[in-house]
Amino acid sequence: MDITNNNESVKHIAELAVTNSLIKTDIPYAIVPRDYRVESLKDFIVDEEQVKQHVAVISPSSLIGYVVRFKDERSVIFADTENTRFRAVLDYHLDGKTPFKNTHVVTYDCPLSDEWKAFNKFDAEKMDQVTFAEFIEQYINCIAPASDSNLTSGNALLEMVLAFQETRTSEFKAVTRLNDGTYQMAFSNEKTGSGNTQLPERIALAISPFHNGTPYQIDARIRYRLREGKLALWYELIDPKKIIEHAYNEILVDLQNQLPDVPLFEGRI
């Protein structure tokens, strides 16, 4: 047998096998040793005209500023109302015939403010009178100014809660609701005698739901439980989800006003 001809035949068969196994595509690929799989090389292609950047901003103004700087006719914004998120894709598909890579993205996640997180964390959380007073004192600056809808100012509320500091070892006897909408809490103490403290039935907070955002008024009911001389106090926020929705929708409207030439879709990507 002619060894040369035999080698040529083997080579020809191998070339036919390779040719028939080729994948028809414009995207470069390689057969990798691991499992001998076909792996695309598109992520390794250098495209000098394609920006690959994922940016996270922490304020609506930064989102607007970033979009203004890089937007073109492809740019769109997605408003994810369920997750309170805005995501702008600067290089989105222009139409069905001109797909793009969608690699230039900026996201604003509407991060909650520290104050909002604190009041939501302890919403409906029962505390003893001293712990409750210390919490209110810590966030006294979040109390809305006195108005027709908020009869108790921050200074007045601070005086009320500071009075609880003297009741650490006191026994509470009764709680009476007064005509002006406050609770009067009677207590007795073996050393200091008897006395009364007061708290409003409702308070109004002025808190920004989102970090560095606009403050909104949110009302809270003061609740109590008196059992065997022990007083438990807590607050219940009234419709906090509606405040979040309102704040989010105002940002959405502002984006539409500030970026009228950038389409905005309610959804996620």
C-alpha distance (Angstrom), angle and dihedral (degrees) to the residues before:
residue distance angle dihedral
M1 . . .
D2 3.76 . .
I3 3.82 105.3 .
T4 3.81 91.8 -162.4
N5 3.79 93.5 55.4
N6 3.79 90.2 45.3
N7 3.81 91.8 54.5
E8 3.79 90.6 48.1
S9 3.80 90.7 52.4
V10 3.80 92.1 50.5
K11 3.80 90.2 48.6
H12 3.81 91.2 49.8
I13 3.80 92.0 50.1
A14 3.82 90.5 49.5
E15 3.80 91.6 50.5
L16 3.81 90.9 50.6
A17 3.81 90.4 50.4
V18 3.80 91.8 51.2
T19 3.81 92.7 45.8
N20 3.80 93.1 51.2
S21 3.81 92.2 47.8
L22 3.79 95.1 53.0
I23 3.81 116.0 116.3
K24 3.78 114.3 -132.8
T25 3.79 104.4 -129.0
D26 3.79 139.7 122.1
I27 3.80 90.1 -133.7
P28 3.82 114.4 92.6
Y29 3.79 115.3 -119.7
A30 3.78 140.6 174.2
I31 3.80 138.1 -152.8
V32 3.79 105.0 -121.9
P33 3.81 122.9 -155.4
R34 3.81 92.2 -124.5
D35 3.81 104.0 93.7
Y36 3.82 86.4 -27.3
R37 3.79 90.1 -97.2
V38 3.76 127.8 164.1
E39 3.81 109.0 -110.6
S40 3.80 123.5 -167.7
L41 3.78 117.5 -127.0
K42 3.80 95.5 -161.4
D43 3.82 92.3 109.8
F44 3.80 89.2 58.7
I45 3.78 95.6 51.2
V46 3.79 112.2 111.1
D47 3.80 110.1 -131.4
E48 3.78 109.1 -177.5
E49 3.82 91.6 -169.4
Q50 3.82 95.9 51.1
V51 3.83 118.3 86.2
K52 3.79 113.2 -148.5
Q53 3.78 106.9 -165.8
H54 3.81 134.7 134.2
V55 3.81 110.7 -168.0
A56 3.82 129.5 -175.2
V57 3.81 117.7 -158.2
I58 3.81 127.6 -171.4
S59 3.80 102.8 -148.1
P60 3.82 137.7 46.3
S61 3.80 90.9 -123.2
S62 3.81 90.8 56.9
L63 3.81 90.3 49.9
I64 3.80 90.7 51.5
G65 3.80 92.5 45.4
Y66 3.80 93.0 49.9
V67 3.81 93.5 47.9
V68 3.81 91.6 47.5
R69 3.80 90.4 53.8
F70 3.82 97.7 49.7
K71 3.82 107.5 22.3
D72 3.79 124.1 121.3
E73 3.81 135.7 160.6
R74 3.84 90.3 -65.3
S75 3.82 96.5 56.4
V76 3.82 121.5 112.8
I77 3.81 137.0 166.6
F78 3.81 125.9 -137.8
A79 3.83 117.5 -154.8
D80 3.81 110.0 -155.7
T81 3.80 99.8 -164.3
E82 3.80 93.3 177.9
N83 3.80 93.3 59.2
T84 3.83 96.5 28.3
R85 3.79 92.2 -120.9
F86 3.79 135.7 138.0
R87 3.80 119.6 -158.0
A88 3.79 124.3 -177.2
V89 3.79 118.7 -161.5
L90 3.78 106.5 -160.3
D91 3.82 95.6 -169.9
Y92 3.81 102.2 38.5
H93 3.82 123.2 152.3
L94 3.78 109.9 -69.0
D95 3.80 90.5 -156.2
G96 3.79 140.2 -29.4
K97 3.79 92.6 -77.9
T98 3.81 98.5 49.0
P99 3.81 108.1 52.9
F100 3.79 118.3 -178.0
K101 3.78 132.9 -162.6
N102 3.82 97.9 -110.2
T103 3.79 91.6 -140.5
H104 3.81 99.7 137.4
V105 3.80 107.2 76.3
V106 3.80 135.6 157.0
T107 3.81 121.6 -167.9
Y108 3.80 133.6 -164.9
D109 3.82 109.8 -168.0
C110 3.82 95.9 -173.7
P111 3.83 93.6 -122.7
L112 3.80 112.8 -149.3
S113 3.79 119.5 -113.5
D114 3.81 119.7 -111.2
E115 3.80 90.9 -115.4
W116 3.79 93.1 51.8
K117 3.80 91.2 49.1
A118 3.81 91.5 49.1
F119 3.81 95.7 51.0
N120 3.80 91.6 44.7
K121 3.79 92.2 48.4
F122 3.81 92.9 57.0
D123 3.80 96.6 35.1
A124 3.85 107.4 135.9
E125 3.83 89.5 -2.3
K126 3.82 110.1 143.9
M127 3.82 115.1 -131.0
D128 3.77 135.9 174.3
Q129 3.78 114.3 -103.8
V130 3.81 95.2 -99.2
T131 3.82 95.1 48.8
F132 3.79 89.9 47.2
A133 3.80 90.9 50.3
E134 3.80 92.1 49.2
F135 3.81 91.4 51.0
I136 3.82 92.9 50.7
E137 3.80 90.5 46.1
Q138 3.82 91.0 52.4
Y139 3.80 91.7 53.8
I140 3.79 99.3 32.3
N141 3.83 89.9 125.0
C142 3.81 87.9 65.8
I143 3.81 91.9 65.8
A144 3.80 111.0 108.6
P145 3.83 118.4 -121.1
A146 3.79 116.1 -91.2
S147 3.80 113.7 -86.5
D148 3.78 141.4 144.8
S149 3.80 88.7 -75.0
N150 3.80 94.5 41.2
L151 3.79 112.8 43.6
T152 3.81 95.7 174.1
S153 3.80 117.2 73.4
G154 3.78 123.9 -154.3
N155 3.81 92.5 -105.6
A156 3.81 92.5 50.7
L157 3.80 91.6 47.9
L158 3.81 91.0 48.0
E159 3.81 90.5 55.4
M160 3.79 89.8 50.7
V161 3.80 96.3 50.4
L162 3.81 93.5 43.5
A163 3.79 87.7 59.5
F164 3.80 88.2 64.4
Q165 3.80 89.5 65.9
E166 3.82 87.3 75.4
T167 3.81 93.1 54.2
R168 3.81 100.3 65.5
T169 3.81 92.9 116.4
S170 3.79 97.5 26.0
E171 3.78 127.7 115.7
F172 3.78 115.2 -132.6
K173 3.78 115.2 -136.7
A174 3.80 107.5 -179.0
V175 3.80 145.5 -11.3
T176 3.80 120.1 -140.1
R177 3.78 127.4 -170.9
L178 3.82 110.3 -136.6
N179 3.79 127.7 -150.4
D180 3.81 92.7 -107.8
G181 3.80 91.3 62.5
T182 3.80 98.6 -100.7
Y183 3.78 131.3 121.5
Q184 3.80 117.4 -124.5
M185 3.79 112.0 -154.6
A186 3.79 117.3 -162.6
F187 3.80 119.1 -154.6
S188 3.79 139.4 170.4
N189 3.77 131.7 -148.2
E190 3.80 128.3 -169.0
K191 3.81 91.9 -137.2
T192 3.80 104.5 33.8
G193 3.77 100.5 28.6
S194 3.80 125.5 -135.0
G195 3.78 129.8 -29.9
N196 3.78 147.2 150.7
T197 3.77 135.7 -113.1
Q198 3.78 128.4 -169.6
L199 3.78 139.8 -148.5
P200 3.81 130.7 178.0
E201 3.77 118.8 -109.9
R202 3.80 89.5 -129.0
I203 3.79 136.5 18.0
A204 3.81 132.0 -166.9
L205 3.79 122.3 -135.6
A206 3.80 127.4 -157.7
I207 3.80 104.2 -152.1
S208 3.75 135.4 153.2
P209 3.82 108.3 -130.2
F210 3.81 91.4 -155.0
H211 3.78 130.0 48.9
N212 3.81 110.8 -88.1
G213 3.79 89.1 -2.6
T214 3.79 135.3 131.6
P215 3.84 116.2 -70.5
Y216 3.80 117.9 -117.5
Q217 3.78 130.4 -166.3
I218 3.78 114.3 -111.9
D219 3.80 121.1 177.3
A220 3.79 124.8 -139.9
R221 3.80 130.8 -166.0
I222 3.79 118.7 -135.7
R223 3.81 112.3 -134.2
Y224 3.80 131.4 -172.0
R225 3.77 142.0 -173.6
L226 3.80 123.7 -161.2
R227 3.79 116.6 -162.3
E228 3.80 128.8 160.4
G229 3.78 92.3 -19.6
K230 3.80 93.6 -51.2
L231 3.79 119.0 117.7
A232 3.79 121.6 -150.9
L233 3.81 119.4 -167.9
W234 3.77 133.3 -172.6
Y235 3.78 142.2 151.0
E236 3.79 132.4 -127.7
L237 3.79 119.5 -149.9
I238 3.81 113.8 -134.6
D239 3.83 114.1 -129.1
P240 3.83 98.7 -28.3
K241 3.82 90.5 169.7
K242 3.80 90.3 61.5
I243 3.80 89.9 54.5
I244 3.82 90.3 52.5
E245 3.81 91.2 48.1
H246 3.80 92.0 48.7
A247 3.81 93.2 48.6
Y248 3.81 91.3 47.2
N249 3.80 93.1 48.8
E250 3.79 91.3 50.5
I251 3.81 89.5 55.4
L252 3.81 89.1 48.5
V253 3.80 91.7 52.9
D254 3.81 90.7 46.4
L255 3.81 90.5 53.2
Q256 3.80 90.3 51.7
N257 3.80 91.0 49.8
Q258 3.80 95.8 44.5
L259 3.82 95.4 41.7
P260 3.82 104.8 34.3
D261 3.82 93.5 157.2
V262 3.83 94.4 53.6
P263 3.84 113.5 83.7
L264 3.81 114.3 -127.1
F265 3.80 121.6 -155.1
E266 3.80 126.8 -172.3
G267 3.79 103.2 -128.3
R268 3.78 141.8 67.2
I269 3.77 138.9 -92.9
